[in-house]
Amino acid sequence: MRLIINSGGPSAIDAWREQFRAFAPDLDVVGWHEDIDPATVDYALVWAPDAGRLATFTHLKLIISAGAGVDHILADPHLPRHLSIARMVTARTRTEMAEFVLTSALMLTRDIKRVVDNQARRHWELFDSLRVAADMRVGIMGLGHLGVAAAQLLTRVGFPVTGWSRGASTLEGLPSYAGQEQFGEFLAGTDLLVCLLPATDATKGILNTATLSQLPRGASLINAGRGSHMVTQDVIDALDSGQLHQAVLDVFEQEPLPEDSPLWTHPGIIITPHCAAIPNRKERARHTALLIEANERGEALPNIYDPQRGY
C-alpha cells in the first residue's frame, strides 16, 4: 500500500517516514512532490492539497485530513466527491484544544494581557483582577469532541459552563441550548464566549454584531473554531465600544494573518497562530496508520466528514 503525504513540505517527508516505520512498517510513504505513478496511491494524508491533484489518484481509497478541519480539502473544485474524508481528531487533539481554551479563559479572567502590555512599557500598575473561574460564565458554541473536552476541563477547574449547538445535546452535568430559538438565551448568560463550531454555511460569519450584542456588556471571546466564523470588523467594533472586553483569536479568514491586519495591534486582542490543537507528527502518523488498518478491514471509521451536517 502507498500513502502520499502533503503536510510540512518536502523537507518533512523523511521525518514522516521515520514515524510511519514505527506504526506501519510495510506502508510505502511518498511525498507530495515526488515523481510517482498516481495510480499507485492508495491513501492521502493532506493539508490544503493543490486543486485537482487528489482527482489524479484513480485508486485512492481514503483522504485523511492532517488537521481537524476539512474545509481546506473541500475547497478543491475537482475533489472526488465519492471518497470519504477522515478528520484528524485524536485523544491528543482533544487534550490540546481543552488546555488551550482553559489557558485562554484563565488569561482573560485575570486580565493577563494588561499585565504583559504593562511589562513591555515597564509600567507598574496595580488593578482590580480579583475574578476567579467561578465568576466567569463560559458558553461554548459547538459540542463536538473538542467542545465537550473543553467543557469538561473548564468545569473541573471551576468555571460555570453551558453549551450551544445546532441540534439538541444531552451531556451529563452540562446545561445546553440548541438551535436559533435558544441562541439568545444562551448568549445572555455568557461572560466568556468560546467558538469551537465547524465551518459550515450556517456558521459562516456567526461572530458578528448581532451575536456579540446579545452578550453581557464587557464579555470576552475565544475563537479557536474557524476564521470564517468571525466578521473581523464587527469584533473590532465590539471591542472598541466596550461590548467586548478582550478576545483571544487563534483562527483567521486569511492565514498567515497579513502584516497589515488591524488585529495585530488592537489592545484588546491576543493573537495565536492557529496553534490551539495540532497533534504532533508522531500522533498523526499513529492515527493515520490505525485508520488505514481499519479501512483495509472494512470497519467503520471515526470522525468521517458528513456532507449533510457540514462537518
C-alpha distance (Angstrom), angle and dihedral (degrees) to the residues before:
residue distance angle dihedral
M1 . . .
R2 3.77 . .
L3 3.79 128.5 .
I4 3.79 121.0 -166.9
I5 3.80 117.8 -157.1
N6 3.80 130.5 -155.5
S7 3.79 103.5 176.7
G8 3.78 127.7 106.5
G9 3.78 96.2 8.0
P10 3.82 130.9 -96.1
S11 3.80 92.6 -54.2
A12 3.82 91.0 62.9
I13 3.80 98.6 56.9
D14 3.82 95.4 89.1
A15 3.80 90.1 52.9
W16 3.82 89.5 48.9
R17 3.81 90.8 51.1
E18 3.78 90.6 51.0
Q19 3.80 91.8 53.8
F20 3.79 94.2 46.4
R21 3.80 91.5 50.9
A22 3.81 86.6 67.4
F23 3.81 96.4 47.6
A24 3.80 105.3 27.0
P25 3.82 109.8 13.6
D26 3.80 93.7 172.8
L27 3.81 93.9 53.3
D28 3.81 115.4 106.9
V29 3.81 105.2 -136.1
V30 3.81 118.3 -162.3
G31 3.77 133.6 175.9
W32 3.79 125.5 -112.2
H33 3.80 92.5 -116.9
E34 3.80 97.8 45.9
D35 3.78 120.0 113.1
I36 3.80 102.4 -110.8
D37 3.79 136.9 144.0
P38 3.84 105.5 -93.7
A39 3.80 90.4 -146.2
T40 3.82 90.0 65.3
V41 3.83 94.7 62.5
D42 3.81 115.6 104.7
Y43 3.81 102.0 169.2
A44 3.81 135.8 21.2
L45 3.82 127.3 -155.3
V46 3.79 105.2 -167.9
W47 3.77 149.4 165.0
A48 3.82 117.9 -164.5
P49 3.81 95.0 -17.8
D50 3.80 119.9 -157.4
A51 3.79 110.1 -89.5
G52 3.77 111.1 -95.6
R53 3.81 97.0 11.2
L54 3.80 97.2 104.0
A55 3.81 90.1 53.9
T56 3.82 89.8 61.8
F57 3.81 91.7 64.4
T58 3.78 96.1 85.9
H59 3.81 95.3 -179.6
L60 3.80 96.8 44.2
K61 3.82 112.7 142.4
L62 3.80 103.1 -176.0
I63 3.81 140.5 4.4
I64 3.80 115.1 -141.5
S65 3.79 119.4 -162.1
A66 3.80 114.7 -137.7
G67 3.81 87.6 -142.0
A68 3.78 139.7 35.7
G69 3.80 93.1 -95.6
V70 3.78 128.2 70.6
D71 3.80 102.7 -168.9
H72 3.82 89.6 100.2
I73 3.83 87.3 61.3
L74 3.80 96.9 40.5
A75 3.81 89.2 55.4
D76 3.81 88.2 74.9
P77 3.84 106.1 99.4
H78 3.81 89.9 -157.9
L79 3.79 96.0 50.6
P80 3.84 111.8 141.8
R81 3.79 98.1 -114.2
H82 3.81 94.3 -161.5
L83 3.80 91.9 66.9
S84 3.79 122.8 92.4
I85 3.80 119.0 -124.1
A86 3.80 117.8 -147.3
R87 3.81 116.5 -152.7
M88 3.80 118.8 -137.6
V89 3.79 98.7 -117.9
T90 3.79 111.6 147.4
A91 3.78 135.6 160.2
R92 3.79 87.8 -98.0
T93 3.82 91.1 51.4
R94 3.80 89.9 56.5
T95 3.81 92.1 47.0
E96 3.80 93.5 48.3
M97 3.79 93.8 48.9
A98 3.79 93.3 45.9
E99 3.79 91.6 50.3
F100 3.81 92.1 46.2
V101 3.80 91.3 52.9
L102 3.81 91.4 45.8
T103 3.81 92.5 49.1
S104 3.80 91.3 48.2
A105 3.80 92.4 46.4
L106 3.80 92.2 52.1
M107 3.81 91.6 47.1
L108 3.79 90.8 52.3
T109 3.80 92.6 44.4
R110 3.80 92.3 54.6
D111 3.84 95.9 35.3
I112 3.79 92.3 -122.6
K113 3.80 93.7 166.5
R114 3.77 88.9 64.9
V115 3.80 89.3 53.2
V116 3.81 92.6 49.3
D117 3.80 92.2 47.1
N118 3.80 90.1 50.3
Q119 3.79 90.2 51.0
A120 3.80 90.7 53.3
R121 3.83 87.5 53.3
R122 3.83 92.4 42.9
H123 3.78 86.1 -124.2
W124 3.81 120.4 150.9
E125 3.79 110.2 -149.8
L126 3.77 130.2 165.5
F127 3.80 111.0 -155.1
D128 3.75 138.0 166.1
S129 3.81 107.8 -86.3
L130 3.76 99.8 144.9
R131 3.79 95.8 131.3
V132 3.79 116.5 123.3
A133 3.78 131.2 -167.1
A134 3.80 93.2 -88.1
D135 3.83 89.5 60.7
M136 3.81 94.6 58.8
R137 3.80 118.0 75.8
V138 3.79 105.6 -153.3
G139 3.79 120.9 -155.1
I140 3.80 117.4 -166.3
M141 3.78 118.9 -157.2
G142 3.79 107.3 -153.8
L143 3.80 123.2 36.1
G144 3.79 101.1 -158.5
H145 3.79 123.1 121.8
L146 3.80 92.8 -65.2
G147 3.78 96.3 44.0
V148 3.79 92.8 49.7
A149 3.81 91.9 48.4
A150 3.80 90.7 51.3
A151 3.81 92.2 46.9
Q152 3.78 92.6 51.1
L153 3.81 94.1 50.0
L154 3.81 93.9 45.1
T155 3.79 90.4 49.7
R156 3.80 91.9 52.2
V157 3.80 90.1 53.8
G158 3.80 91.8 51.2
F159 3.80 106.6 -97.4
P160 3.82 115.0 138.5
V161 3.82 102.5 -124.0
T162 3.78 134.3 -166.1
G163 3.78 128.7 174.6
W164 3.78 138.1 -145.5
S165 3.78 129.1 -162.9
R166 3.77 138.7 161.0
G167 3.80 93.0 -105.1
A168 3.79 131.5 35.5
S169 3.79 115.4 -78.1
T170 3.77 128.5 -167.8
L171 3.77 112.7 -161.1
E172 3.77 119.2 162.3
G173 3.80 111.5 -110.5
L174 3.82 94.7 5.3
P175 3.80 117.0 102.7
S176 3.78 106.3 -144.9
Y177 3.78 140.2 -172.0
A178 3.78 128.6 -154.6
G179 3.76 138.3 -157.7
Q180 3.77 133.8 -1.0
E181 3.80 92.8 -65.5
Q182 3.83 91.5 65.4
F183 3.81 97.3 35.4
G184 3.79 95.8 94.3
E185 3.81 93.6 50.0
F186 3.81 89.6 49.5
L187 3.80 92.6 51.0
A188 3.81 94.3 45.9
G189 3.81 90.3 61.1
T190 3.81 96.1 46.3
D191 3.80 124.7 99.6
L192 3.80 93.7 170.6
L193 3.80 117.9 33.8
V194 3.81 116.9 -157.2
C195 3.81 117.9 -167.2
L196 3.81 114.7 -156.1
L197 3.79 97.1 148.0
P198 3.80 123.0 140.4
A199 3.79 119.4 -110.3
T200 3.80 107.7 -97.3
D201 3.79 136.1 141.0
A202 3.81 88.5 -101.7
T203 3.83 94.2 54.1
K204 3.80 98.3 42.8
G205 3.80 109.9 120.7
I206 3.80 93.6 -0.2
L207 3.81 91.7 140.3
N208 3.77 92.8 72.8
T209 3.79 138.4 125.8
A210 3.81 93.0 -83.1
T211 3.80 91.3 55.5
L212 3.79 98.8 39.3
S213 3.81 93.1 47.8
Q214 3.80 90.4 62.3
L215 3.81 92.7 60.3
P216 3.81 119.1 92.0
R217 3.80 109.5 -88.6
G218 3.81 110.5 -90.8
A219 3.80 95.4 27.7
S220 3.80 121.4 147.6
L221 3.79 133.8 -131.8
I222 3.80 136.9 -142.1
N223 3.80 116.3 -172.2
A224 3.80 113.5 -172.2
G225 3.80 95.1 141.7
R226 3.80 113.1 81.4
G227 3.77 134.7 -39.3
S228 3.80 89.3 -124.3
H229 3.81 89.6 67.6
M230 3.78 93.1 67.7
V231 3.79 129.8 75.8
T232 3.79 95.8 -154.2
Q233 3.79 99.0 -154.9
D234 3.81 91.8 47.2
V235 3.81 90.5 54.9
I236 3.82 91.2 47.9
D237 3.80 91.2 48.3
A238 3.81 91.3 49.9
L239 3.81 90.2 51.6
D240 3.80 92.8 46.9
S241 3.80 92.2 50.2
G242 3.80 94.2 47.4
Q243 3.79 93.3 -115.6
L244 3.80 85.0 117.4
H245 3.80 119.7 37.5
Q246 3.80 99.9 -165.3
A247 3.78 141.3 -18.0
V248 3.80 136.6 -152.3
L249 3.80 108.9 -153.2
D250 3.80 121.8 -170.4
V251 3.80 101.7 162.0
F252 3.78 132.7 51.2
E253 3.80 140.5 -175.6
Q254 3.79 89.5 -117.1
E255 3.79 119.4 35.5
P256 2.94 130.6 -133.7
L257 3.79 86.7 39.5
P258 3.84 107.3 -114.1
E259 3.79 115.5 -106.6
D260 3.79 91.1 -122.5
S261 3.81 94.7 54.6
P262 3.83 111.3 125.2
L263 3.80 88.4 -138.8
W264 3.81 91.1 76.3
T265 3.78 94.9 64.9
H266 3.78 103.0 31.0
P267 3.83 108.9 123.0
G268 3.80 92.5 -140.1
I269 3.80 97.9 53.1
I270 3.79 133.8 85.8
I271 3.80 111.9 -165.0
T272 3.79 125.0 -156.9
P273 3.84 121.8 -178.3
H274 3.83 102.0 -114.6
C275 3.78 89.9 -76.2
A276 3.81 102.6 128.4
A277 3.80 95.5 112.4
I278 3.78 119.9 6.7
P279 3.81 114.1 149.7
N280 3.77 111.0 -143.0
R281 3.78 121.1 -109.1
K282 3.80 92.8 -98.0
E283 3.81 92.6 54.8
R284 3.79 93.1 46.1
A285 3.81 91.8 49.2
R286 3.79 91.1 49.6
H287 3.80 92.3 48.8
T288 3.81 92.6 45.7
A289 3.80 91.2 51.0
L290 3.81 90.4 51.7
L291 3.81 91.1 49.5
I292 3.79 92.2 50.9
E293 3.81 92.6 47.9
A294 3.80 91.9 48.8
N295 3.79 92.3 46.7
E296 3.79 91.6 50.6
R297 3.80 88.5 53.4
G298 3.79 90.6 51.1
E299 3.80 94.4 -115.3
A300 3.80 125.8 150.4
L301 3.80 110.8 -96.9
P302 3.82 125.9 -136.3
N303 3.80 125.0 -118.2
I304 3.79 97.4 13.9
Y305 3.79 114.3 171.5
D306 3.80 110.9 -103.1
P307 3.83 112.8 -153.7
Q308 3.81 90.9 -160.7
R309 3.80 92.9 58.3
G310 3.77 94.7 33.5
Y311 3.81 95.6 -126.2
